[in-house]
Amino acid sequence: MGYGYGIWLVYDKSEFDTTHIGHVTVACFMKKHDALKLYDEIVAKAGYIAELKIKSKPEHYFSSFYEHDKSKTCSWGYDGTCDRWAIYKSICEKYKGECSSVPHTSIEYGLFPKLFRPSPTTERRMSCNVHCVDIRSDFPDDWKIII
């Protein structure tokens, strides 16, 4: 199941200690060919690098965060802002899939949110690279970058 194919903003592993690739989802629940086309258009119109500002307060993201999500997986992480988010959203509207409503990064995924131990972080700015990703697995550690 997972989240299909999509587009991520990937940040340096040193920013957060996660078992999965640290990222902000731009789009998900896409077919591979659509995700590759979206990647090409985003890079052509908005570039390969984006700046992200992460807020310090932890947030919970329930499985209902995405309309097409049929799993029970939830996560916790941090909301943020991105200098190119409006551009990404306008480009994503032309493609089948789901665009994230707000830039956010998930630190931990699981089925039981009561077991999470979210903690505040330092507000920070991060530089991210745009990537096309395979997120079809139900296990975040299996997700991988295609481009």
N, CA, C and O atoms as CSV, one atom per row, in Angstrom:
chain,resi,resn,atom,element,x,y,z
A,1,MET,N,N,0.830,-1.191,0.000
A,1,MET,CA,C,0.000,0.000,0.000
A,1,MET,C,C,0.875,1.255,0.000
A,1,MET,O,O,1.190,1.768,-1.074
A,2,GLY,N,N,1.265,1.749,1.128
A,2,GLY,CA,C,2.101,2.933,1.212
A,2,GLY,C,C,1.421,4.159,0.627
A,2,GLY,O,O,0.206,4.330,0.727
A,3,TYR,N,N,2.237,5.006,0.014
A,3,TYR,CA,C,1.771,6.291,-0.503
A,3,TYR,C,C,2.030,6.440,-2.004
A,3,TYR,O,O,1.999,7.556,-2.522
A,4,GLY,N,N,2.280,5.349,-2.699
A,4,GLY,CA,C,2.521,5.405,-4.140
A,4,GLY,C,C,3.872,6.007,-4.459
A,4,GLY,O,O,4.872,5.711,-3.805
A,5,TYR,N,N,3.888,6.849,-5.464
A,5,TYR,CA,C,5.090,7.605,-5.832
A,5,TYR,C,C,4.821,9.061,-5.502
A,5,TYR,O,O,3.670,9.472,-5.349
A,6,GLY,N,N,5.884,9.835,-5.394
A,6,GLY,CA,C,5.670,11.234,-5.064
A,6,GLY,C,C,6.912,12.087,-5.182
A,6,GLY,O,O,7.932,11.681,-5.741
A,7,ILE,N,N,6.790,13.291,-4.633
A,7,ILE,CA,C,7.867,14.270,-4.636
A,7,ILE,C,C,8.146,14.671,-3.197
A,7,ILE,O,O,7.230,14.989,-2.438
A,8,TRP,N,N,9.403,14.652,-2.837
A,8,TRP,CA,C,9.842,15.058,-1.511
A,8,TRP,C,C,10.836,16.198,-1.589
A,8,TRP,O,O,11.518,16.378,-2.598
A,9,LEU,N,N,10.911,16.962,-0.515
A,9,LEU,CA,C,12.029,17.847,-0.235
A,9,LEU,C,C,12.856,17.109,0.811
A,9,LEU,O,O,12.398,16.909,1.937
A,10,VAL,N,N,14.056,16.708,0.452
A,10,VAL,CA,C,14.899,15.902,1.340
A,10,VAL,C,C,15.947,16.791,2.001
A,10,VAL,O,O,16.645,17.556,1.336
A,11,TYR,N,N,16.040,16.673,3.322
A,11,TYR,CA,C,17.033,17.445,4.063
A,11,TYR,C,C,18.148,16.530,4.559
A,11,TYR,O,O,18.025,15.305,4.521
A,12,ASP,N,N,19.222,17.132,5.017
A,12,ASP,CA,C,20.398,16.407,5.489
A,12,ASP,C,C,20.051,15.532,6.699
A,12,ASP,O,O,19.324,15.966,7.592
A,13,LYS,N,N,20.559,14.331,6.724
A,13,LYS,CA,C,20.307,13.356,7.790
A,13,LYS,C,C,20.652,13.911,9.177
A,13,LYS,O,O,20.064,13.496,10.176
A,14,SER,N,N,21.595,14.837,9.238
A,14,SER,CA,C,22.023,15.374,10.534
A,14,SER,C,C,20.969,16.280,11.185
A,14,SER,O,O,21.073,16.588,12.372
A,15,GLU,N,N,19.959,16.707,10.424
A,15,GLU,CA,C,18.933,17.599,10.982
A,15,GLU,C,C,18.059,16.918,12.034
A,15,GLU,O,O,17.795,17.486,13.094
A,16,PHE,N,N,17.609,15.688,11.731
A,16,PHE,CA,C,16.771,14.930,12.656
A,16,PHE,C,C,17.207,13.472,12.614
A,16,PHE,O,O,17.585,12.956,11.561
A,17,ASP,N,N,17.151,12.818,13.758
A,17,ASP,CA,C,17.541,11.415,13.859
A,17,ASP,C,C,16.321,10.543,13.550
A,17,ASP,O,O,15.534,10.225,14.441
A,18,THR,N,N,16.177,10.165,12.297
A,18,THR,CA,C,15.061,9.314,11.872
A,18,THR,C,C,15.614,8.021,11.284
A,18,THR,O,O,16.758,7.975,10.831
A,19,THR,N,N,14.794,6.970,11.295
A,19,THR,CA,C,15.219,5.715,10.669
A,19,THR,C,C,14.936,5.749,9.175
A,19,THR,O,O,15.539,4.992,8.415
A,20,HIS,N,N,14.034,6.612,8.747
A,20,HIS,CA,C,13.691,6.766,7.338
A,20,HIS,C,C,14.406,8.005,6.774
A,20,HIS,O,O,15.026,8.762,7.521
A,21,ILE,N,N,14.315,8.199,5.480
A,21,ILE,CA,C,14.893,9.376,4.839
A,21,ILE,C,C,14.120,10.608,5.305
A,21,ILE,O,O,12.901,10.673,5.145
A,22,GLY,N,N,14.816,11.571,5.876
A,22,GLY,CA,C,14.176,12.791,6.358
A,22,GLY,C,C,13.662,13.615,5.189
A,22,GLY,O,O,14.401,13.901,4.248
A,23,HIS,N,N,12.391,13.994,5.255
A,23,HIS,CA,C,11.780,14.643,4.088
A,23,HIS,C,C,10.554,15.464,4.462
A,23,HIS,O,O,10.004,15.347,5.557
A,24,VAL,N,N,10.153,16.285,3.524
A,24,VAL,CA,C,8.871,16.990,3.539
A,24,VAL,C,C,8.159,16.555,2.269
A,24,VAL,O,O,8.707,16.707,1.177
A,25,THR,N,N,6.962,16.021,2.385
A,25,THR,CA,C,6.226,15.548,1.217
A,25,THR,C,C,5.564,16.717,0.497
A,25,THR,O,O,4.800,17.479,1.088
A,26,VAL,N,N,5.872,16.840,-0.788
A,26,VAL,CA,C,5.190,17.817,-1.642
A,26,VAL,C,C,3.946,17.151,-2.218
A,26,VAL,O,O,2.855,17.720,-2.176
A,27,ALA,N,N,4.112,15.940,-2.757
A,27,ALA,CA,C,2.999,15.214,-3.380
A,27,ALA,C,C,3.178,13.714,-3.159
A,27,ALA,O,O,4.299,13.226,-3.012
A,28,CYS,N,N,2.060,12.994,-3.137
A,28,CYS,CA,C,2.092,11.548,-2.965
A,28,CYS,C,C,0.853,10.935,-3.628
A,28,CYS,O,O,0.053,11.643,-4.240
A,29,PHE,N,N,0.709,9.640,-3.502
A,29,PHE,CA,C,-0.388,8.887,-4.121
A,29,PHE,C,C,-0.424,9.098,-5.631
A,29,PHE,O,O,-1.487,9.286,-6.223
A,30,MET,N,N,0.753,9.062,-6.239
A,30,MET,CA,C,0.866,9.260,-7.683
A,30,MET,C,C,1.326,7.978,-8.354
A,30,MET,O,O,1.898,7.099,-7.709
A,31,LYS,N,N,1.076,7.878,-9.642
A,31,LYS,CA,C,1.659,6.837,-10.483
A,31,LYS,C,C,3.085,7.272,-10.806
A,31,LYS,O,O,3.397,8.462,-10.786
A,32,LYS,N,N,3.938,6.311,-11.100
A,32,LYS,CA,C,5.352,6.617,-11.323
A,32,LYS,C,C,5.554,7.621,-12.450
A,32,LYS,O,O,6.306,8.581,-12.284
A,33,HIS,N,N,4.900,7.421,-13.593
A,33,HIS,CA,C,5.121,8.322,-14.728
A,33,HIS,C,C,4.665,9.750,-14.416
A,33,HIS,O,O,5.294,10.707,-14.868
A,34,ASP,N,N,3.582,9.908,-13.651
A,34,ASP,CA,C,3.118,11.242,-13.262
A,34,ASP,C,C,4.097,11.901,-12.288
A,34,ASP,O,O,4.371,13.096,-12.392
A,35,ALA,N,N,4.620,11.122,-11.348
A,35,ALA,CA,C,5.584,11.667,-10.386
A,35,ALA,C,C,6.858,12.126,-11.092
A,35,ALA,O,O,7.422,13.163,-10.742
A,36,LEU,N,N,7.308,11.364,-12.076
A,36,LEU,CA,C,8.508,11.756,-12.824
A,36,LEU,C,C,8.272,13.037,-13.627
A,36,LEU,O,O,9.150,13.898,-13.698
A,37,LYS,N,N,7.094,13.160,-14.225
A,37,LYS,CA,C,6.759,14.384,-14.959
A,37,LYS,C,C,6.638,15.575,-14.019
A,37,LYS,O,O,7.103,16.670,-14.336
A,38,LEU,N,N,6.019,15.366,-12.870
A,38,LEU,CA,C,5.896,16.436,-11.875
A,38,LEU,C,C,7.274,16.873,-11.391
A,38,LEU,O,O,7.533,18.068,-11.251
A,39,TYR,N,N,8.149,15.919,-11.138
A,39,TYR,CA,C,9.516,16.230,-10.716
A,39,TYR,C,C,10.194,17.130,-11.751
A,39,TYR,O,O,10.761,18.167,-11.409
A,40,ASP,N,N,10.127,16.720,-13.013
A,40,ASP,CA,C,10.757,17.506,-14.086
A,40,ASP,C,C,10.205,18.926,-14.136
A,40,ASP,O,O,10.963,19.881,-14.302
A,41,GLU,N,N,8.887,19.071,-13.992
A,41,GLU,CA,C,8.280,20.396,-14.065
A,41,GLU,C,C,8.658,21.256,-12.855
A,41,GLU,O,O,8.940,22.446,-13.000
A,42,ILE,N,N,8.661,20.660,-11.678
A,42,ILE,CA,C,9.047,21.416,-10.478
A,42,ILE,C,C,10.485,21.906,-10.586
A,42,ILE,O,O,10.765,23.072,-10.310
A,43,VAL,N,N,11.389,21.032,-10.983
A,43,VAL,CA,C,12.796,21.426,-11.089
A,43,VAL,C,C,12.975,22.503,-12.162
A,43,VAL,O,O,13.754,23.438,-11.975
A,44,ALA,N,N,12.262,22.378,-13.277
A,44,ALA,CA,C,12.372,23.368,-14.356
A,44,ALA,C,C,11.829,24.731,-13.929
A,44,ALA,O,O,12.394,25.762,-14.293
A,45,LYS,N,N,10.746,24.745,-13.166
A,45,LYS,CA,C,10.095,26.016,-12.823
A,45,LYS,C,C,10.520,26.598,-11.477
A,45,LYS,O,O,10.472,27.813,-11.285
A,46,ALA,N,N,10.936,25.742,-10.545
A,46,ALA,CA,C,11.241,26.233,-9.195
A,46,ALA,C,C,12.646,25.872,-8.716
A,46,ALA,O,O,13.066,26.303,-7.642
A,47,GLY,N,N,13.369,25.090,-9.503
A,47,GLY,CA,C,14.728,24.719,-9.117
A,47,GLY,C,C,14.781,23.461,-8.276
A,47,GLY,O,O,13.756,22.913,-7.871
A,48,TYR,N,N,15.992,23.023,-8.027
A,48,TYR,CA,C,16.255,21.766,-7.329
A,48,TYR,C,C,16.374,21.946,-5.809
A,48,TYR,O,O,16.297,20.975,-5.058
A,49,ILE,N,N,16.561,23.187,-5.367
A,49,ILE,CA,C,16.789,23.453,-3.945
A,49,ILE,C,C,15.684,24.350,-3.402
A,49,ILE,O,O,15.251,25.292,-4.065
A,50,ALA,N,N,15.233,24.045,-2.186
A,50,ALA,CA,C,14.213,24.862,-1.510
A,50,ALA,C,C,14.659,25.105,-0.078
A,50,ALA,O,O,15.345,24.282,0.527
A,51,GLU,N,N,14.259,26.242,0.443
A,51,GLU,CA,C,14.534,26.566,1.840
A,51,GLU,C,C,13.290,26.264,2.667
A,51,GLU,O,O,12.171,26.595,2.276
A,52,LEU,N,N,13.500,25.644,3.792
A,52,LEU,CA,C,12.415,25.241,4.675
A,52,LEU,C,C,12.693,25.798,6.064
A,52,LEU,O,O,13.829,25.764,6.539
A,53,LYS,N,N,11.663,26.303,6.703
A,53,LYS,CA,C,11.772,26.746,8.093
A,53,LYS,C,C,10.886,25.835,8.923
A,53,LYS,O,O,9.676,25.766,8.707
A,54,ILE,N,N,11.490,25.140,9.869
A,54,ILE,CA,C,10.778,24.204,10.726
A,54,ILE,C,C,10.403,24.893,12.035
A,54,ILE,O,O,11.222,25.582,12.642
A,55,LYS,N,N,9.166,24.700,12.459
A,55,LYS,CA,C,8.698,25.255,13.732
A,55,LYS,C,C,9.109,24.325,14.877
A,55,LYS,O,O,9.405,23.152,14.649
A,56,SER,N,N,9.127,24.832,16.064
A,56,SER,CA,C,9.649,24.066,17.199
A,56,SER,C,C,8.635,23.132,17.854
A,56,SER,O,O,9.017,22.149,18.489
A,57,LYS,N,N,7.352,23.432,17.706
A,57,LYS,CA,C,6.307,22.660,18.396
A,57,LYS,C,C,6.002,21.353,17.645
A,57,LYS,O,O,5.753,21.389,16.440
A,58,PRO,N,N,6.016,20.207,18.333
A,58,PRO,CA,C,5.673,18.946,17.667
A,58,PRO,C,C,4.175,18.864,17.358
A,58,PRO,O,O,3.345,19.416,18.080
A,59,GLU,N,N,3.855,18.172,16.285
A,59,GLU,CA,C,2.466,17.983,15.840
A,59,GLU,C,C,2.214,16.502,15.585
A,59,GLU,O,O,3.136,15.754,15.259
A,60,HIS,N,N,0.955,16.082,15.734
A,60,HIS,CA,C,0.549,14.727,15.356
A,60,HIS,C,C,-0.104,14.787,13.980
A,60,HIS,O,O,-0.852,15.716,13.677
A,61,TYR,N,N,0.189,13.782,13.148
A,61,TYR,CA,C,-0.417,13.667,11.816
A,61,TYR,C,C,-1.120,12.310,11.760
A,61,TYR,O,O,-0.474,11.264,11.708
A,62,PHE,N,N,-2.429,12.349,11.772
A,62,PHE,CA,C,-3.201,11.116,11.789
A,62,PHE,C,C,-3.381,10.578,10.369
A,62,PHE,O,O,-3.140,11.287,9.392
A,63,SER,N,N,-3.801,9.334,10.267
A,63,SER,CA,C,-3.928,8.694,8.955
A,63,SER,C,C,-4.907,9.427,8.048
A,63,SER,O,O,-4.879,9.239,6.832
A,64,SER,N,N,-5.748,10.239,8.607
A,64,SER,CA,C,-6.703,11.011,7.799
A,64,SER,C,C,-6.078,12.278,7.209
A,64,SER,O,O,-6.771,13.053,6.550
A,65,PHE,N,N,-4.785,12.498,7.433
A,65,PHE,CA,C,-4.111,13.693,6.917
A,65,PHE,C,C,-4.242,13.771,5.390
A,65,PHE,O,O,-4.479,14.840,4.827
A,66,TYR,N,N,-4.083,12.617,4.737
A,66,TYR,CA,C,-4.252,12.544,3.286
A,66,TYR,C,C,-5.573,11.862,2.964
A,66,TYR,O,O,-5.903,10.826,3.541
A,67,GLU,N,N,-6.310,12.435,2.061
A,67,GLU,CA,C,-7.621,11.918,1.682
A,67,GLU,C,C,-7.557,10.474,1.199
A,67,GLU,O,O,-8.448,9.681,1.504
A,68,HIS,N,N,-6.506,10.121,0.445
A,68,HIS,CA,C,-6.407,8.789,-0.154
A,68,HIS,C,C,-5.749,7.754,0.756
A,68,HIS,O,O,-5.588,6.601,0.354
A,69,ASP,N,N,-5.373,8.135,1.953
A,69,ASP,CA,C,-4.672,7.226,2.848
A,69,ASP,C,C,-5.642,6.203,3.426
A,69,ASP,O,O,-6.582,6.563,4.134
A,70,LYS,N,N,-5.415,4.938,3.126
A,70,LYS,CA,C,-6.261,3.847,3.618
A,70,LYS,C,C,-5.615,3.106,4.791
A,70,LYS,O,O,-6.225,2.214,5.380
A,71,SER,N,N,-4.387,3.478,5.124
A,71,SER,CA,C,-3.700,2.786,6.213
A,71,SER,C,C,-4.103,3.400,7.558
A,71,SER,O,O,-4.835,4.388,7.613
A,72,LYS,N,N,-3.618,2.805,8.611
A,72,LYS,CA,C,-3.863,3.326,9.952
A,72,LYS,C,C,-2.594,3.980,10.510
A,72,LYS,O,O,-2.534,4.348,11.683
A,73,THR,N,N,-1.591,4.115,9.652
A,73,THR,CA,C,-0.321,4.686,10.084
A,73,THR,C,C,-0.463,6.186,10.350
A,73,THR,O,O,-1.058,6.920,9.561
A,74,CYS,N,N,0.088,6.615,11.459
A,74,CYS,CA,C,0.111,8.029,11.790
A,74,CYS,C,C,1.559,8.399,12.115
A,74,CYS,O,O,2.440,7.540,12.105
A,75,SER,N,N,1.794,9.654,12.399
A,75,SER,CA,C,3.154,10.076,12.692
A,75,SER,C,C,3.137,11.323,13.560
A,75,SER,O,O,2.086,11.915,13.810
A,76,TRP,N,N,4.301,11.702,14.005
A,76,TRP,CA,C,4.464,12.995,14.654
A,76,TRP,C,C,5.685,13.659,14.040
A,76,TRP,O,O,6.600,12.996,13.550
A,77,GLY,N,N,5.677,14.971,14.079
A,77,GLY,CA,C,6.785,15.720,13.500
A,77,GLY,C,C,6.577,17.201,13.697
A,77,GLY,O,O,6.044,17.635,14.719
A,78,TYR,N,N,7.002,17.978,12.712
A,78,TYR,CA,C,6.962,19.433,12.843
A,78,TYR,C,C,6.433,20.082,11.566
A,78,TYR,O,O,6.814,19.704,10.459
A,79,ASP,N,N,5.555,21.059,11.738
A,79,ASP,CA,C,5.112,21.880,10.611
A,79,ASP,C,C,6.224,22.850,10.246
A,79,ASP,O,O,7.160,23.080,11.012
A,80,GLY,N,N,6.090,23.405,9.058
A,80,GLY,CA,C,7.075,24.382,8.630
A,80,GLY,C,C,6.511,25.303,7.569
A,80,GLY,O,O,5.321,25.267,7.256
A,81,THR,N,N,7.374,26.114,7.030
A,81,THR,CA,C,7.042,26.962,5.894
A,81,THR,C,C,8.130,26.757,4.856
A,81,THR,O,O,9.267,26.419,5.184
A,82,CYS,N,N,7.767,26.966,3.611
A,82,CYS,CA,C,8.703,26.766,2.512
A,82,CYS,C,C,8.591,27.930,1.546
A,82,CYS,O,O,7.491,28.363,1.205
A,83,ASP,N,N,9.721,28.426,1.114
A,83,ASP,CA,C,9.743,29.591,0.227
A,83,ASP,C,C,9.122,29.331,-1.142
A,83,ASP,O,O,8.799,30.279,-1.857
A,84,ARG,N,N,8.950,28.069,-1.518
A,84,ARG,CA,C,8.410,27.747,-2.842
A,84,ARG,C,C,7.096,26.964,-2.790
A,84,ARG,O,O,6.663,26.418,-3.805
A,85,TRP,N,N,6.470,26.905,-1.635
A,85,TRP,CA,C,5.291,26.045,-1.476
A,85,TRP,C,C,4.152,26.427,-2.418
A,85,TRP,O,O,3.511,25.546,-2.992
A,86,ALA,N,N,3.890,27.707,-2.587
A,86,ALA,CA,C,2.800,28.141,-3.477
A,86,ALA,C,C,3.077,27.712,-4.916
A,86,ALA,O,O,2.155,27.328,-5.635
A,87,ILE,N,N,4.323,27.772,-5.335
A,87,ILE,CA,C,4.690,27.328,-6.688
A,87,ILE,C,C,4.446,25.828,-6.814
A,87,ILE,O,O,3.847,25.375,-7.789
A,88,TYR,N,N,4.911,25.055,-5.827
A,88,TYR,CA,C,4.711,23.600,-5.868
A,88,TYR,C,C,3.230,23.250,-5.957
A,88,TYR,O,O,2.833,22.411,-6.766
A,89,LYS,N,N,2.420,23.889,-5.131
A,89,LYS,CA,C,0.983,23.584,-5.119
A,89,LYS,C,C,0.331,23.899,-6.466
A,89,LYS,O,O,-0.506,23.134,-6.944
A,90,SER,N,N,0.710,25.018,-7.075
A,90,SER,CA,C,0.101,25.367,-8.365
A,90,SER,C,C,0.514,24.383,-9.458
A,90,SER,O,O,-0.281,24.080,-10.348
A,91,ILE,N,N,1.735,23.885,-9.401
A,91,ILE,CA,C,2.183,22.887,-10.383
A,91,ILE,C,C,1.484,21.554,-10.127
A,91,ILE,O,O,1.061,20.891,-11.074
A,92,CYS,N,N,1.358,21.158,-8.879
A,92,CYS,CA,C,0.752,19.866,-8.512
A,92,CYS,C,C,-0.709,19.760,-8.944
A,92,CYS,O,O,-1.195,18.661,-9.210
A,93,GLU,N,N,-1.407,20.880,-9.015
A,93,GLU,CA,C,-2.831,20.858,-9.361
A,93,GLU,C,C,-3.108,20.210,-10.710
A,93,GLU,O,O,-4.216,19.726,-10.943
A,94,LYS,N,N,-2.127,20.191,-11.599
A,94,LYS,CA,C,-2.303,19.625,-12.935
A,94,LYS,C,C,-2.126,18.107,-12.971
A,94,LYS,O,O,-2.343,17.486,-14.012
A,95,TYR,N,N,-1.732,17.503,-11.844
A,95,TYR,CA,C,-1.391,16.083,-11.815
A,95,TYR,C,C,-2.331,15.316,-10.897
A,95,TYR,O,O,-2.863,15.863,-9.932
A,96,LYS,N,N,-2.528,14.031,-11.217
A,96,LYS,CA,C,-3.296,13.149,-10.340
A,96,LYS,C,C,-2.398,12.771,-9.171
A,96,LYS,O,O,-1.242,12.388,-9.349
A,97,GLY,N,N,-2.944,12.885,-8.000
A,97,GLY,CA,C,-2.197,12.606,-6.783
A,97,GLY,C,C,-2.689,13.553,-5.712
A,97,GLY,O,O,-3.729,14.196,-5.860
A,98,GLU,N,N,-1.937,13.632,-4.642
A,98,GLU,CA,C,-2.346,14.478,-3.534
A,98,GLU,C,C,-1.187,15.349,-3.093
A,98,GLU,O,O,-0.096,14.854,-2.811
A,99,CYS,N,N,-1.427,16.638,-3.036
A,99,CYS,CA,C,-0.423,17.602,-2.601
A,99,CYS,C,C,-0.618,17.866,-1.108
A,99,CYS,O,O,-1.748,18.025,-0.647
A,100,SER,N,N,0.474,17.911,-0.357
A,100,SER,CA,C,0.374,18.210,1.072
A,100,SER,C,C,-0.173,19.612,1.278
A,100,SER,O,O,0.226,20.552,0.591
A,101,SER,N,N,-1.079,19.743,2.218
A,101,SER,CA,C,-1.683,21.044,2.481
A,101,SER,C,C,-0.719,21.983,3.194
A,101,SER,O,O,-0.782,23.200,3.015
A,102,VAL,N,N,0.160,21.425,3.990
A,102,VAL,CA,C,1.118,22.232,4.746
A,102,VAL,C,C,2.473,21.523,4.737
A,102,VAL,O,O,2.530,20.302,4.880
A,103,PRO,N,N,3.562,22.275,4.572
A,103,PRO,CA,C,4.874,21.624,4.658
A,103,PRO,C,C,5.085,21.082,6.079
A,103,PRO,O,O,4.897,21.800,7.061
A,104,HIS,N,N,5.469,19.834,6.172
A,104,HIS,CA,C,5.751,19.233,7.474
A,104,HIS,C,C,6.694,18.060,7.305
A,104,HIS,O,O,6.765,17.455,6.236
A,105,THR,N,N,7.404,17.749,8.347
A,105,THR,CA,C,8.268,16.576,8.343
A,105,THR,C,C,7.839,15.641,9.456
A,105,THR,O,O,7.585,16.076,10.579
A,106,SER,N,N,7.759,14.365,9.147
A,106,SER,CA,C,7.415,13.354,10.153
A,106,SER,C,C,8.697,12.753,10.704
A,106,SER,O,O,9.576,12.341,9.946
A,107,ILE,N,N,8.798,12.706,11.999
A,107,ILE,CA,C,9.984,12.175,12.666
A,107,ILE,C,C,9.826,10.685,12.964
A,107,ILE,O,O,10.783,9.918,12.860
A,108,GLU,N,N,8.617,10.286,13.335
A,108,GLU,CA,C,8.362,8.898,13.682
A,108,GLU,C,C,6.984,8.485,13.173
A,108,GLU,O,O,6.017,9.239,13.279
A,109,TYR,N,N,6.912,7.273,12.617
A,109,TYR,CA,C,5.657,6.704,12.128
A,109,TYR,C,C,5.277,5.514,13.007
A,109,TYR,O,O,6.142,4.856,13.585
A,110,GLY,N,N,3.983,5.249,13.101
A,110,GLY,CA,C,3.537,4.082,13.850
A,110,GLY,C,C,2.028,3.955,13.818
A,110,GLY,O,O,1.319,4.820,13.303
A,111,LEU,N,N,1.553,2.852,14.382
A,111,LEU,CA,C,0.120,2.583,14.430
A,111,LEU,C,C,-0.526,3.078,15.721
A,111,LEU,O,O,-1.746,3.220,15.796
A,112,PHE,N,N,0.291,3.336,16.727
A,112,PHE,CA,C,-0.236,3.676,18.048
A,112,PHE,C,C,0.314,5.023,18.508
A,112,PHE,O,O,1.376,5.078,19.128
A,113,PRO,N,N,-0.400,6.109,18.210
A,113,PRO,CA,C,0.116,7.444,18.546
A,113,PRO,C,C,0.341,7.664,20.038
A,113,PRO,O,O,1.123,8.536,20.415
A,114,LYS,N,N,-0.326,6.893,20.892
A,114,LYS,CA,C,-0.113,7.058,22.335
A,114,LYS,C,C,1.282,6.601,22.758
A,114,LYS,O,O,1.751,6.950,23.842
A,115,LEU,N,N,1.943,5.821,21.903
A,115,LEU,CA,C,3.308,5.376,22.205
A,115,LEU,C,C,4.356,6.405,21.771
A,115,LEU,O,O,5.520,6.290,22.157
A,116,PHE,N,N,3.972,7.394,20.988
A,116,PHE,CA,C,4.903,8.426,20.553
A,116,PHE,C,C,5.344,9.283,21.732
A,116,PHE,O,O,4.589,9.489,22.682
A,117,ARG,N,N,6.548,9.768,21.661
A,117,ARG,CA,C,7.083,10.693,22.656
A,117,ARG,C,C,7.602,11.934,21.945
A,117,ARG,O,O,8.808,12.176,21.906
A,118,PRO,N,N,6.675,12.733,21.373
A,118,PRO,CA,C,7.116,13.928,20.650
A,118,PRO,C,C,7.777,14.930,21.591
A,118,PRO,O,O,7.414,15.045,22.762
A,119,SER,N,N,8.744,15.640,21.057
A,119,SER,CA,C,9.420,16.653,21.872
A,119,SER,C,C,9.670,17.889,21.020
A,119,SER,O,O,9.835,17.799,19.804
A,120,PRO,N,N,9.697,19.040,21.673
A,120,PRO,CA,C,9.988,20.276,20.926
A,120,PRO,C,C,11.399,20.221,20.345
A,120,PRO,O,O,12.254,19.476,20.822
A,121,THR,N,N,11.617,21.005,19.332
A,121,THR,CA,C,12.946,21.112,18.729
A,121,THR,C,C,13.299,22.585,18.633
A,121,THR,O,O,12.498,23.449,18.989
A,122,THR,N,N,14.452,22.854,18.170
A,122,THR,CA,C,14.873,24.226,17.933
A,122,THR,C,C,14.331,24.665,16.578
A,122,THR,O,O,14.496,23.961,15.581
A,123,GLU,N,N,13.694,25.812,16.542
A,123,GLU,CA,C,13.253,26.340,15.247
A,123,GLU,C,C,14.491,26.493,14.374
A,123,GLU,O,O,15.525,26.986,14.826
A,124,ARG,N,N,14.376,26.062,13.109
A,124,ARG,CA,C,15.563,26.081,12.250
A,124,ARG,C,C,15.202,26.237,10.786
A,124,ARG,O,O,14.078,25.975,10.358
A,125,ARG,N,N,16.190,26.669,10.046
A,125,ARG,CA,C,16.094,26.735,8.590
A,125,ARG,C,C,16.929,25.603,8.015
A,125,ARG,O,O,18.026,25.308,8.488
A,126,MET,N,N,16.375,24.975,6.976
A,126,MET,CA,C,17.079,23.869,6.345
A,126,MET,C,C,17.030,24.033,4.835
A,126,MET,O,O,16.038,24.509,4.283
A,127,SER,N,N,18.081,23.644,4.191
A,127,SER,CA,C,18.105,23.585,2.742
A,127,SER,C,C,17.724,22.165,2.336
A,127,SER,O,O,18.243,21.193,2.886
A,128,CYS,N,N,16.815,22.052,1.373
A,128,CYS,CA,C,16.321,20.742,0.932
A,128,CYS,C,C,16.496,20.584,-0.568
A,128,CYS,O,O,16.499,21.567,-1.310
A,129,ASN,N,N,16.641,19.352,-1.005
A,129,ASN,CA,C,16.705,19.026,-2.426
A,129,ASN,C,C,15.424,18.330,-2.850
A,129,ASN,O,O,14.876,17.517,-2.105
A,130,VAL,N,N,14.947,18.647,-4.043
A,130,VAL,CA,C,13.742,18.028,-4.595
A,130,VAL,C,C,14.102,16.643,-5.139
A,130,VAL,O,O,15.096,16.479,-5.846
A,131,HIS,N,N,13.273,15.650,-4.796
A,131,HIS,CA,C,13.486,14.282,-5.283
A,131,HIS,C,C,12.158,13.633,-5.650
A,131,HIS,O,O,11.119,13.923,-5.055
A,132,CYS,N,N,12.215,12.757,-6.632
A,132,CYS,CA,C,11.098,11.875,-6.959
A,132,CYS,C,C,11.334,10.588,-6.170
A,132,CYS,O,O,12.451,10.072,-6.143
A,133,VAL,N,N,10.281,10.067,-5.526
A,133,VAL,CA,C,10.468,8.959,-4.593
A,133,VAL,C,C,9.454,7.833,-4.798
A,133,VAL,O,O,8.350,8.036,-5.301
A,134,ASP,N,N,9.878,6.647,-4.387
A,134,ASP,CA,C,9.032,5.458,-4.359
A,134,ASP,C,C,8.645,5.247,-2.895
A,134,ASP,O,O,9.476,4.862,-2.073
A,135,ILE,N,N,7.375,5.503,-2.582
A,135,ILE,CA,C,6.905,5.387,-1.205
A,135,ILE,C,C,5.743,4.382,-1.122
A,135,ILE,O,O,4.785,4.571,-0.373
A,136,ARG,N,N,5.864,3.320,-1.912
A,136,ARG,CA,C,4.794,2.323,-1.980
A,136,ARG,C,C,4.762,1.377,-0.783
A,136,ARG,O,O,3.730,0.757,-0.525
A,137,SER,N,N,5.837,1.254,-0.065
A,137,SER,CA,C,5.878,0.330,1.063
A,137,SER,C,C,5.109,0.889,2.258
A,137,SER,O,O,5.003,2.103,2.432
A,138,ASP,N,N,4.575,-0.016,3.076
A,138,ASP,CA,C,3.950,0.374,4.337
A,138,ASP,C,C,5.006,0.673,5.407
A,138,ASP,O,O,4.676,1.150,6.493
A,139,PHE,N,N,6.265,0.392,5.098
A,139,PHE,CA,C,7.350,0.562,6.059
A,139,PHE,C,C,8.252,1.713,5.625
A,139,PHE,O,O,8.951,1.601,4.618
A,140,PRO,N,N,8.248,2.824,6.373
A,140,PRO,CA,C,9.017,4.008,5.994
A,140,PRO,C,C,10.507,3.749,5.726
A,140,PRO,O,O,11.119,4.432,4.905
A,141,ASP,N,N,11.079,2.771,6.412
A,141,ASP,CA,C,12.495,2.466,6.187
A,141,ASP,C,C,12.749,1.929,4.779
A,141,ASP,O,O,13.889,1.943,4.315
A,142,ASP,N,N,11.709,1.457,4.095
A,142,ASP,CA,C,11.851,0.917,2.739
A,142,ASP,C,C,11.699,1.979,1.651
A,142,ASP,O,O,11.999,1.708,0.488
A,143,TRP,N,N,11.244,3.168,1.998
A,143,TRP,CA,C,11.024,4.216,1.004
A,143,TRP,C,C,12.364,4.614,0.386
A,143,TRP,O,O,13.392,4.627,1.064
A,144,LYS,N,N,12.341,4.943,-0.920
A,144,LYS,CA,C,13.613,5.263,-1.568
A,144,LYS,C,C,13.483,6.366,-2.603
A,144,LYS,O,O,12.414,6.619,-3.159
A,145,ILE,N,N,14.598,7.000,-2.832
A,145,ILE,CA,C,14.703,8.065,-3.823
A,145,ILE,C,C,14.913,7.428,-5.190
A,145,ILE,O,O,15.754,6.542,-5.340
A,146,ILE,N,N,14.145,7.878,-6.196
A,146,ILE,CA,C,14.317,7.423,-7.575
A,146,ILE,C,C,15.280,8.376,-8.284
A,146,ILE,O,O,16.259,7.952,-8.897
A,147,ILE,N,N,14.981,9.665,-8.188
A,147,ILE,CA,C,15.831,10.719,-8.786
A,147,ILE,C,C,16.082,11.749,-7.719
A,147,ILE,O,O,16.770,12.739,-7.967
